């Protein structure tokens, strides 16, 4: 067993938590296991210790004020720095301490046999110190994704405006969606769930692993996990930003583009023998980030799908980047609809031809359902 310390760079933050502990004002601590993934050699684990904000999964017909209150809770309350957490995995124990924003990161030996392909293995977390002098034992359980290293490719996908309608380039609409909607009422782009299931399932050498890399902060983790589950989008590891935003800066959520590049590059390094399909949108910096990755790993990017959104200037920029990708020998495919991406995927044997029917059927059903909703996310 070893202890990993994360040095706090903000003494005022540490002082605030210390005073709250001393005065008994610190709320009930909660361990939130964010993500855990790896190969047959090692796993990477990220989580947090925070004051319990009382977040609950959304309910059918949940009133507007509850959606707003839930989003406010995500960006308020204190993260608990300096907390010691024991991680138990495959008979091994590790002690970590949270950093100044309540996060912990660690790397452990994987300890799994080669037969584990795209499997999920249990991991347990225990808070080792009493944060408020009267707490019950604090534990949490999660699972580690062990990627299938024998698959023909893996998938790395953006979230906002790639699978989830977010209006990232239109700030007022973006804020309205974040405050007024929840994981059940947020809308995916039509046909996305079926397309991602096709990419994930039934490769010749087993299921393909999916990683969702977003510039959004960990504050939105529960929203995004619930959204993927409710909409039938395949389970995968979420890699979000460590950036800490306060409520009054909520409108700046999702601006950490260097984080996205770093995370994608780390996936290419971790899964060093794998090829990848990259999926994003033209609204922000996905095309530039993916092009930079293709420059570094030219033989390992099978295709880049970019959903066209935004204005004429964005589209002109995208055309230039498509030409640059072509010079590298990498195909960057601009699409308006999920069906366009799926048809290309069939032609290149990324998915099976018979899966097109399910994708098209789901797309048409969701279009019909969205047409009955007023206002529709795209037009709000």
C-alpha positions in Angstrom: 0.0 0.0 0.0 1.3 3.5 -0.8 -0.2 6.9 -0.3 -0.4 9.5 -3.1 -0.5 13.1 -2.0 -1.8 15.9 -4.2 -0.4 19.3 -3.1 -3.0 22.1 -2.7 -2.0 25.3 -4.5 -4.8 27.4 -2.9 -4.1 27.9 0.8 -7.4 29.9 1.2 -9.4 27.0 0.0 -7.7 24.6 2.4 -8.2 27.2 5.2 -11.9 27.4 4.4 -12.4 23.7 4.6 -10.3 23.5 7.8 -12.5 26.2 9.5 -15.7 24.4 8.4 -14.4 21.1 9.9 -13.4 22.8 13.1 -16.8 24.6 13.5 -18.8 21.5 12.5 -20.2 23.3 9.5 -18.9 20.8 6.9 -21.7 18.9 5.2 -22.0 15.1 4.9 -19.0 14.0 2.7 -19.7 12.0 -0.4 -17.3 10.0 -2.6 -18.0 10.3 -6.3 -16.2 7.8 -8.5 -16.0 9.6 -11.8 -14.1 7.3 -14.1 -11.8 4.3 -14.2 -10.4 2.6 -17.3 -7.3 0.9 -18.5 -5.6 -1.9 -20.4 -4.2 -5.2 -19.3 -1.3 -3.5 -17.7 -2.7 -0.6 -15.7 -5.8 1.3 -14.8 -6.4 5.1 -14.3 -8.9 6.2 -11.7 -10.4 9.6 -11.1 -12.9 10.6 -8.4 -13.8 13.3 -5.9 -14.8 13.9 -2.3 -17.5 16.6 -2.0 -20.2 17.8 0.3 -23.3 15.8 -0.5 -25.4 18.2 -2.6 -28.5 16.0 -2.5 -28.5 15.4 -6.3 -31.1 12.9 -7.4 -31.9 11.3 -10.7 -34.6 13.2 -12.6 -38.2 12.1 -12.6 -40.8 11.9 -15.4 -42.5 15.3 -15.7 -40.1 17.0 -13.2 -41.0 20.7 -12.8 -38.8 23.4 -14.2 -37.7 24.8 -10.8 -36.3 21.4 -9.9 -34.1 21.3 -13.0 -32.8 24.8 -12.2 -32.2 23.9 -8.5 -30.3 20.7 -9.6 -28.0 22.6 -11.9 -27.3 25.3 -9.3 -26.4 22.5 -6.8 -23.9 21.1 -9.3 -21.9 24.3 -9.2 -22.2 25.2 -5.6 -21.1 23.5 -2.3 -17.5 22.7 -1.4 -15.2 20.0 -2.6 -13.2 18.5 0.2 -9.5 18.8 -0.1 -6.9 16.7 1.8 -9.4 13.8 2.3 -7.8 10.3 2.4 -9.6 7.7 0.3 -8.8 3.9 0.2 -9.2 2.3 -3.2 -9.7 -1.5 -3.3 -9.3 -3.3 -6.7 -8.4 -6.9 -7.5 -7.1 -7.5 -4.0 -4.9 -4.4 -4.0 -5.3 -1.4 -1.8 -4.2 2.2 -2.5 -4.5 5.3 -0.4 -4.9 8.7 -2.1 -5.6 12.2 -1.0 -7.8 14.7 -2.7 -6.3 17.9 -4.2 -7.4 21.4 -3.7 -10.6 21.0 -5.8 -11.5 17.7 -4.1 -10.3 15.4 -6.9 -8.1 12.4 -6.7 -6.3 10.6 -9.5 -4.2 7.4 -9.3 -2.8 4.6 -11.5 -3.0 0.9 -10.4 -1.8 -2.4 -12.0 -4.7 -3.8 -14.0 -4.4 -7.4 -12.7 -6.8 -8.9 -15.2 -6.4 -11.9 -17.6 -6.2 -11.4 -21.3 -9.6 -12.9 -21.7 -11.2 -9.8 -20.2 -12.4 -7.8 -23.3 -14.4 -4.6 -22.9 -15.3 -5.8 -19.4 -16.2 -3.8 -16.3 -14.6 -4.8 -13.1 -15.6 -3.7 -9.5 -13.7 -1.2 -7.5 -14.5 0.1 -4.0 -13.8 3.4 -2.3 -13.7 4.2 1.4 -13.2 7.6 3.1 -10.5 7.0 5.8 -10.9 10.1 7.9 -13.8 11.7 9.7 -14.5 15.0 8.0 -17.1 16.5 10.4 -16.6 14.5 13.7 -19.9 12.6 13.5 -20.1 10.9 10.1 -21.1 7.3 9.3 -18.7 5.3 7.2 -18.6 6.7 3.7 -18.1 4.2 0.9 -18.8 4.1 -2.8 -18.6 1.4 -5.5 -18.0 1.7 -9.2 -16.5 -0.3 -12.1 -13.3 -0.1 -14.1 -13.6 -0.4 -17.9 -11.0 -2.8 -19.3 -10.9 -2.1 -23.0 -10.9 -4.8 -25.6 -7.4 -4.6 -27.0 -8.2 -7.2 -29.8 -11.0 -5.1 -31.4 -10.5 -3.7 -34.9 -10.8 -0.1 -33.6 -12.0 2.0 -30.6 -14.2 5.1 -30.7 -13.5 8.5 -29.2 -16.5 10.8 -29.3 -17.2 14.4 -28.2 -20.5 14.9 -26.4 -21.8 18.5 -26.7 -23.3 19.0 -30.2 -22.0 15.7 -31.3 -24.5 13.4 -29.5 -26.2 15.8 -27.2 -27.9 19.0 -28.6 -26.1 21.7 -26.6 -25.9 24.9 -28.7 -22.3 25.4 -27.6 -21.8 28.2 -30.0 -25.0 30.1 -28.9 -24.5 31.1 -25.3 -28.1 32.0 -24.3 -29.6 28.9 -25.8 -26.8 26.8 -24.2 -27.6 28.3 -20.8 -31.3 27.8 -21.3 -30.8 24.1 -22.0 -28.4 23.7 -19.0 -30.8 25.3 -16.6 -34.3 24.2 -17.8 -33.7 20.6 -19.0 -32.5 17.4 -17.4 -31.0 14.1 -18.5 -34.5 12.8 -19.4 -35.6 15.8 -21.4 -32.3 16.8 -23.1 -32.4 15.7 -26.8 -29.8 13.6 -28.7 -29.3 14.1 -32.4 -31.6 11.7 -34.2 -30.2 8.2 -34.7 -27.1 8.7 -32.6 -27.9 5.9 -30.1 -28.4 3.2 -32.8 -25.3 4.4 -34.7 -23.1 4.2 -31.6 -24.5 0.8 -30.8 -23.5 -0.3 -34.3 -20.0 1.0 -33.7 -19.8 -0.7 -30.3 -21.3 -4.1 -31.0 -20.3 -7.2 -32.8 -16.9 -6.5 -34.2 -15.1 -9.6 -35.5 -13.0 -9.7 -32.3 -15.6 -8.5 -29.8 -17.2 -5.3 -28.7 -15.3 -2.0 -29.4 -14.6 0.3 -26.5 -16.0 3.8 -26.5 -14.6 6.9 -24.8 -16.6 10.1 -24.4 -14.2 13.0 -24.1 -15.7 16.4 -23.4 -14.5 19.9 -22.4 -17.3 20.0 -19.9 -16.4 19.9 -16.2 -16.9 17.0 -13.8 -19.8 18.9 -12.2 -21.9 17.6 -15.1 -20.9 14.0 -14.7 -24.2 12.7 -13.3 -26.2 14.5 -16.0 -24.1 13.0 -18.8 -24.1 9.5 -17.3 -27.8 9.5 -16.9 -28.4 11.0 -20.3 -26.4 8.2 -22.0 -28.3 5.6 -20.0 -31.8 7.1 -20.6 -31.2 7.4 -24.4 -29.7 3.9 -24.9 -26.3 5.2 -25.9 -23.6 2.6 -25.2 -21.8 2.7 -21.9 -18.2 4.0 -22.0 -15.6 5.9 -20.0 -16.3 9.7 -19.6 -13.2 12.0 -19.6 -14.2 15.5 -18.5 -12.3 18.6 -17.4 -10.7 19.2 -14.0 -11.5 22.9 -14.4 -13.5 24.3 -11.5 -16.2 26.8 -12.4 -18.4 28.7 -10.0 -22.1 29.2 -10.7 -21.7 32.8 -12.0 -19.3 31.5 -14.7 -21.6 28.7 -15.8 -21.9 30.2 -19.3 -18.2 29.4 -19.8 -18.7 25.7 -19.2 -17.0 23.5 -21.9 -14.1 25.8 -22.9 -11.2 23.6 -21.8 -10.1 22.5 -25.3 -6.5 21.8 -24.3 -7.9 19.2 -21.8 -9.6 17.4 -24.7 -6.4 17.2 -26.7 -4.5 15.9 -23.7 -7.0 13.3 -22.9 -7.2 12.0 -26.5 -3.5 11.8 -26.7 -3.3 9.9 -23.5 -5.8 7.3 -24.9 -3.6 6.9 -28.0 -0.6 6.3 -25.7 -2.4 4.0 -23.4 -3.8 1.9 -26.2 -0.7 2.1 -28.3 -1.5 -0.8 -30.7 -5.1 0.4 -31.4 -6.7 2.3 -34.2 -9.5 4.9 -33.5 -12.5 6.5 -35.1 -12.9 10.1 -33.9 -16.4 11.7 -33.8 -17.0 15.4 -33.1 -18.6 18.6 -34.5 -17.6 21.8 -36.2 -19.0 24.1 -33.6 -15.8 24.6 -31.6 -12.3 23.0 -31.9 -12.9 19.3 -32.5 -11.7 19.4 -36.2 -8.4 21.1 -35.2 -7.8 18.8 -32.2 -8.5 15.7 -34.3 -6.3 16.9 -37.1 -3.5 17.5 -34.7 -4.0 13.9 -33.4 -3.9 12.6 -36.9 -0.6 14.4 -37.5 0.9 12.6 -34.5 -0.6 9.2 -35.2 -1.3 9.2 -39.0 -1.7 5.4 -39.4 -4.0 5.0 -36.4 -6.9 7.2 -37.3 -9.4 5.2 -39.4 -11.8 8.1 -39.9 -12.9 11.5 -38.4 -16.7 12.2 -38.5 -17.5 15.9 -38.0 -21.2 17.0 -37.6 -21.7 20.3 -39.3 -23.1 23.0 -37.1 -22.7 26.7 -36.8 -22.4 29.4 -39.5 -20.9 29.8 -42.9 -17.5 30.9 -41.4 -17.4 27.6 -39.4 -18.1 25.6 -42.6 -15.4 27.4 -44.5 -12.9 26.6 -41.7 -14.0 23.0 -41.8 -13.4 22.7 -45.6 -9.8 23.9 -45.1 -9.3 21.3 -42.3 -10.7 18.5 -44.5 -8.2 19.4 -47.2 -5.3 19.3 -44.6 -6.5 16.0 -43.3 -6.6 14.6 -46.8 -2.9 15.6 -47.3 -2.1 13.5 -44.3 -4.0 10.5 -45.8 -6.7 10.8 -43.2 -10.4 11.1 -44.2 -12.4 13.8 -42.3 -16.0 13.3 -43.2 -18.5 16.2 -42.7 -22.0 15.1 -42.1 -25.3 16.8 -41.4 -27.1 13.7 -40.2 -26.3 10.5 -38.4 -27.4 8.5 -41.5 -24.7 10.1 -43.6 -22.1 8.9 -41.1 -23.6 5.4 -40.9 -23.6 5.0 -44.7 -19.9 6.0 -44.9 -19.2 3.5 -42.0 -20.9 0.7 -43.9 -18.9 1.4 -47.1 -15.7 1.2 -45.1 -16.8 -1.9 -43.1 -16.8 -0.1 -39.8 -20.4 -1.3 -39.2 -22.5 -4.0 -40.8 -24.9 -3.1 -43.7 -27.9 -4.6 -41.9 -27.5 -2.1 -39.0 -28.4 0.8 -41.3 -32.1 -0.2 -41.1 -32.1 0.1 -37.2 -30.3 3.5 -37.4 -32.7 4.9 -40.0 -35.8 3.6 -38.1 -34.6 5.2 -34.8 -33.7 8.4 -36.6 -37.2 8.7 -38.1 -38.9 7.8 -34.8 -36.9 10.4 -32.9 -37.6 13.0 -35.6 -41.3 12.3 -35.2 -41.1 12.6 -31.4 -39.1 15.8 -31.6 -41.6 17.4 -34.0 -44.3 16.9 -31.3 -42.2 18.8 -28.8 -42.5 22.6 -28.7 -40.1 24.2 -28.3 -37.7 21.7 -29.9 -34.1 21.9 -28.6 -32.7 22.8 -32.0 -35.0 25.7 -32.4 -35.1 27.1 -28.9 
